[in-house]
Amino acid sequence: MSMRAKELDDLVYSWYLHEIETGQKMNGKILQQKALSVAELLQMKDFKASYGWLDCFKRRHFVTFPKDQHSLS
């Protein structure tokens, strides 16, 4: 993982933890949107928040979603 990709990953994961701690609903689409927003701030023009990226992010950080939100992941 490149330094910039690691920075994106760390920022998205920190944001994710904050959202979960404050009781916000979370799903894959929301994570992908946040990742795209962070990538834009980091000027990562080629970044794609694909389903593959999402799957790797979830595995790396042991992220799961409640069943009622799972269909949106």
Stockholm file with secondary structure:
# STOCKHOLM 1.0

chainA/1-73         MSMRAKELDDLVYSWYLHEIETGQKMNGKILQQKALSVAELLQMKDFKASYGWLDCFKRRHFVTFPKDQHSLS
#=GR chainA/1-73 SS CCHHHHHHHHHHHHHHHHHHHTTCCCCHHHHHHHHHHHHHHTTCTTCCCCHHHHHHHHHHHTCCCCHHHHTTC
#=GC SS_cons        CCHHHHHHHHHHHHHHHHHHHTTCCCCHHHHHHHHHHHHHHTTCTTCCCCHHHHHHHHHHHTCCCCHHHHTTC
//
